[in-house]
Amino acid sequence: MPVISETGSSGFTLLELMVVLAILVLLAGAWPLAAPHVFPTQRLRNEAQHLVSMIRAARSTARMTGQPQSLEIAPAGAGYRTQGDNRDLPIGMTLGARGGAPGSHASALTLYPDGSSTGGTFELSLSSHLTTVRIGRLTGRAEIIE
C-alpha cells in the first residue's frame, strides 16, 4: 500500500519491494522445471532437430569414409543409435518408423556413400503430439514435417 511521506511524495515500502522480488525469484527458479511439461511440442521439435543432425552426421561420415552408415531405432522406440552415438529419448517420448526401401528393415535407415539412403519416415510422439522427420531416398536429405 503506497505511503505518503511528510514531503507529499508517494511510494512503496522496502518490505513491499522485497516481497515482490522474492516472488519473482521463486517464479524464475521454477520456470526450468515447468517449461518441458508446458510445451510438449517444443520438446518434440528439439528432439526432431537432434535426430536430423545425427542423420546428417551419418550421411557425411558415409560420404567421407566410403562406407554405408546406419541409424537404428532401439526396441520399443525408446531411442536411436548410429555407429558412433547412442541417444535415449526423454521419458514419455517414442520413435517409430515407416516406409523405407522395399526389403529394408523398417526400424533402420541406411545412408550410402553416394548420398542416397533407404529413405523413409520417422515419427516422434509425445502424449497426443506428433512430429515427423522424412528422409529422401535419392538425396538422403532429412527434413522436419510439422
C-alpha positions, 0 to 999 in steps of 0.5 A: 500500500503506497505511503505518503511521506511528510514531503507529499511524495508517494511510494512503496515500502522496502518490505513491499519491494522485497516481497515482490522480488522474492516472488519473482525469484521463486517464479524464475527458479521454477520456470526450468522445471515447468517449461518441458511439461508446458510445451510438449511440442517444443520438446518434440521439435528439439528432439526432431532437430537432434535426430536430423543432425545425427542423420546428417552426421551419418550421411557425411561420415558415409560420404567421407569414409566410403562406407554405408552408415546406419541409424537404428531405432532401439526396441520399443522406440525408446531411442536411436543409435548410429555407429558412433552415438547412442541417444535415449529419448526423454521419458514419455517420448517414442520413435517409430518408423515407416516406409523405407526401401522395399526389403529394408528393415523398417526400424533402420535407415541406411545412408550410402556413400553416394548420398542416397539412403533407404529413405523413409519416415520417422515419427516422434510422439509425445502424449497426443503430439506428433512430429515427423522427420522424412528422409529422401531416398535419392538425396538422403536429405532429412527434413522436419514435417510439422 
